[in-house]
Amino acid sequence: MKVGVIGAGVTGLAATLELSKAGHHVTVIERDKTPMPETCEEAFFWDRRGAPQVRHSHALLGRLHNLLRDNHSEVLKKLLGVGATEICLTDHMPDTLDDRTLIDEDKNLRMLAARRTTFEWVLRNIVIENPDVEIQTGNGVSGLLIEESSIPKVTGVSFKDGTSQAFDCVIAANGRRSMAPNWLTEAGVSVPAEELEDTGIIYYSRFYKLPDGVDLPVGDRLVAGDLGYLKYGVFWGDNNTFSITFATSDTDKTFWGVRDSEMFENVVRLIPAAAEWLDLEAKPITEVHSMAGLLNRKRTLRDSNKMIVNGFHMVGDALICTNPLYGRGCATGFWQAHLLGEAIREHPNDLTSQGEHFALSMEENILPWYNASVESDRSSRSAINSDGQDEVSEMKRSILKEGLIPATRTSATVWRAFMKMMNLLADPKVLSEPEVFSEVMKTWETRDQRVPDPPLGPSREEMVEVLQLSENV
Ligand SMILES: Cc1cc2nc3c(=O)[nH]c(=O)nc-3n(C[C@H](O)[C@H](O)[C@H](O)COP(=O)(O)OP(=O)(O)OC[C@H]3O[C@@H](n4cnc5c(N)ncnc54)[C@H](O)[C@@H]3O)c2cc1C
């Protein structure tokens, strides 16, 4: 089959990997002018206007690591070969757990530490080794060629200059700003309404590099925390790089100044766990990048149990995107590409069955994560706008803060369930399973007998005062 993939981000490249290995001829069409650089250091400075999130921290979760290990070990090998690291989560097990004996399934608790551009660069290097893959850069798709039929069939793509390219199957992996639904509508296909919710956050990230010979200060905890008004995380990357990210409410103008490099570092220095990373002669290698307009959004090409189009799929952020705070996008994008590969393999000669199979796999595997993101965002929004909070959400929040989080430091059952959930290796509902939940509740019930944890950083009032920030400028 001649396949056209729109977009050379993580999902487009993952789909290309899956389908070219299955014997299909794949042409990737990427709008950004990104000629292939020699090294991952050069790729870090790629012009990626089409995917501005590459300038932000990326956690590469266990599900992604396991998909690579089990299906594309050559990608994992190359990534590690160019300086990425495998984060073995059992190496960071708290000393205070009631049982630190390793079990067989712990081998899956591995994440990857790499800059997002390094990951893309490696993926691109691997896919172009296949003579059945061609990558065209610097030219964006502007529409779809569609043949009328009982279910309309996509037969290719068109470009702004009036030219077009024919394919047997087209995959839109063109990210969160994808116009694919509009292209279908323009061609007369009726597209079901999308579900959309703004996350209400702004992201600020800056990348750093440590001098040769200085190791990243990777301790027994991953560095991430929530000060209530500001969330922070330190992400380690490849080749002695790391990045620091803050997320604040997009309506909280007091923190808009964090976009300024000096202010960004002043904030870092007030958060002890993050400040430690700067104390090792870390040199900034980027400015502070900010990004807003971050959405949870769900689309589908199936309406009333029927496909609306044949020979066309949307994958990755183009189909479903979630709040980046949970760090799930690359893993779910790669997972989607894998599921699409399976659907096409299962029904090689039946385009409608390919679409239906993929849509059902999405419902079963990916939608629970979308729903979990939406639910969790709603609950943290109600915490911020605490007026009129209901007792149930108050109780839920207390169980999370004073039950679940401390229980991940004392109960091996809870620690494992939490790590599996965070890494998309167990259903989001795993934390409600009786053996996990009873441990969480035991911890919660003893909350008044415990010495409270030291604060992770200053209160909002302290931060505003120390940095002399103007409230609501
Ligand atoms: C601030 C931020 C932080 C994030 N942090 C994490 C994280 O920690 N971990 C994680 O896993 N995920 C994270 N994500 C999510 C992750 O970046 C996305 O889920 C992932 O990039 C989706 O990949 P994609 O290939 O579907 O889309 P993209 O990576 O956006 O790629 C789409 C590609 O399509 C191209 N394109 C667009 N339109 C056209 C066109 N018309 N013709 C041709 N090409 C086109 C673009 O140039 C781009 O290269 C984060 C997202 C954001 C915004």
The ligand as an SDF file (V2000), in Angstrom:
LIG
                    3D

 53 58  0  0  0  0  0  0  0  0999 V2000
    4.1980   22.2500   26.6470 C   0  0  0  0  0  0  0  0  0  0  0  0
    4.0750   20.7900   26.3390 C   0  0  0  0  0  0  0  0  0  0  0  0
    4.7680   19.8530   27.1050 C   0  0  0  0  0  0  0  0  0  0  0  0
    4.6370   18.4950   26.8330 C   0  0  0  0  0  0  0  0  0  0  0  0
    5.2700   17.5730   27.6190 N   0  0  0  0  0  0  0  0  0  0  0  0
    5.1720   16.2690   27.3230 C   0  0  0  0  0  0  0  0  0  0  0  0
    5.8730   15.2800   28.0760 C   0  0  0  0  0  0  0  0  0  0  0  0
    6.5030   15.5750   29.0840 O   0  0  0  0  0  0  0  0  0  0  0  0
    5.7940   13.9850   27.6670 N   0  0  0  0  0  0  0  0  0  0  0  0
    5.0500   13.6190   26.5930 C   0  0  0  0  0  0  0  0  0  0  0  0
    5.0220   12.4320   26.2450 O   0  0  0  0  0  0  0  0  0  0  0  0
    4.3400   14.5130   25.8910 N   0  0  0  0  0  0  0  0  0  0  0  0
    4.3810   15.8110   26.2290 C   0  0  0  0  0  0  0  0  0  0  0  0
    3.6890   16.7200   25.4900 N   0  0  0  0  0  0  0  0  0  0  0  0
    2.8040   16.2430   24.4330 C   0  0  0  0  0  0  0  0  0  0  0  0
    3.5840   15.8680   23.2050 C   0  0  0  0  0  0  0  0  0  0  0  0
    4.4810   16.8900   22.8510 O   0  0  0  0  0  0  0  0  0  0  0  0
    2.6110   15.5990   22.0700 C   0  0  0  0  0  0  0  0  0  0  0  0
    1.6280   14.7310   22.5150 O   0  0  0  0  0  0  0  0  0  0  0  0
    3.3150   15.0120   20.9050 C   0  0  0  0  0  0  0  0  0  0  0  0
    4.1960   15.9570   20.3840 O   0  0  0  0  0  0  0  0  0  0  0  0
    2.3340   14.6230   19.8140 C   0  0  0  0  0  0  0  0  0  0  0  0
    3.0660   14.2290   18.7220 O   0  0  0  0  0  0  0  0  0  0  0  0
    2.4280   14.3120   17.2700 P   0  0  0  0  0  0  0  0  0  0  0  0
    3.4280   13.6750   16.3950 O   0  0  0  0  0  0  0  0  0  0  0  0
    1.0530   13.7760   17.3210 O   0  0  0  0  0  0  0  0  0  0  0  0
    2.3280   15.8560   16.9670 O   0  0  0  0  0  0  0  0  0  0  0  0
    3.5060   16.9360   16.8310 P   0  0  0  0  0  0  0  0  0  0  0  0
    4.6880   16.5170   17.5760 O   0  0  0  0  0  0  0  0  0  0  0  0
    2.8980   18.2340   17.1550 O   0  0  0  0  0  0  0  0  0  0  0  0
    3.9030   16.8740   15.3010 O   0  0  0  0  0  0  0  0  0  0  0  0
    3.0450   17.3150   14.2940 C   0  0  0  0  0  0  0  0  0  0  0  0
    3.9000   17.5890   13.0620 C   0  0  0  0  0  0  0  0  0  0  0  0
    3.0620   17.8530   11.9580 O   0  0  0  0  0  0  0  0  0  0  0  0
    3.6110   18.9340   11.2060 C   0  0  0  0  0  0  0  0  0  0  0  0
    2.5210   19.5540   10.4620 N   0  0  0  0  0  0  0  0  0  0  0  0
    1.4920   20.2780   10.9520 C   0  0  0  0  0  0  0  0  0  0  0  0
    0.6500   20.6290    9.9700 N   0  0  0  0  0  0  0  0  0  0  0  0
    1.1580   20.1230    8.8250 C   0  0  0  0  0  0  0  0  0  0  0  0
    0.7290   20.1410    7.4650 C   0  0  0  0  0  0  0  0  0  0  0  0
   -0.3940   20.7650    7.1020 N   0  0  0  0  0  0  0  0  0  0  0  0
    1.4940   19.5150    6.5400 N   0  0  0  0  0  0  0  0  0  0  0  0
    2.6520   18.8660    6.9020 C   0  0  0  0  0  0  0  0  0  0  0  0
    3.0930   18.8330    8.1730 N   0  0  0  0  0  0  0  0  0  0  0  0
    2.3500   19.4400    9.1190 C   0  0  0  0  0  0  0  0  0  0  0  0
    4.2220   19.8290   12.2660 C   0  0  0  0  0  0  0  0  0  0  0  0
    5.2110   20.6800   11.7150 O   0  0  0  0  0  0  0  0  0  0  0  0
    4.7980   18.7960   13.2310 C   0  0  0  0  0  0  0  0  0  0  0  0
    6.1150   18.4480   12.9020 O   0  0  0  0  0  0  0  0  0  0  0  0
    3.8060   18.0790   25.7630 C   0  0  0  0  0  0  0  0  0  0  0  0
    3.1020   19.0150   25.0110 C   0  0  0  0  0  0  0  0  0  0  0  0
    3.2270   20.3520   25.2990 C   0  0  0  0  0  0  0  0  0  0  0  0
    2.4380   21.3310   24.4950 C   0  0  0  0  0  0  0  0  0  0  0  0
  1  2  1  0
  2  3  1  0
  2 52  2  0
  3  4  2  0
  4  5  1  0
  4 50  1  0
  5  6  2  0
  6  7  1  0
  6 13  1  0
  7  8  2  0
  7  9  1  0
  9 10  1  0
 10 11  2  0
 10 12  1  0
 12 13  2  0
 13 14  1  0
 14 15  1  0
 14 50  1  0
 15 16  1  0
 16 17  1  0
 16 18  1  0
 18 19  1  0
 18 20  1  0
 20 21  1  0
 20 22  1  0
 22 23  1  0
 23 24  1  0
 24 25  2  0
 24 26  1  0
 24 27  1  0
 27 28  1  0
 28 29  2  0
 28 30  1  0
 28 31  1  0
 31 32  1  0
 32 33  1  0
 33 34  1  0
 33 48  1  0
 34 35  1  0
 35 36  1  0
 35 46  1  0
 36 37  1  0
 36 45  1  0
 37 38  2  0
 38 39  1  0
 39 40  1  0
 39 45  2  0
 40 41  1  0
 40 42  2  0
 42 43  1  0
 43 44  2  0
 44 45  1  0
 46 47  1  0
 46 48  1  0
 48 49  1  0
 50 51  2  0
 51 52  1  0
 52 53  1  0
M  END
$$$$
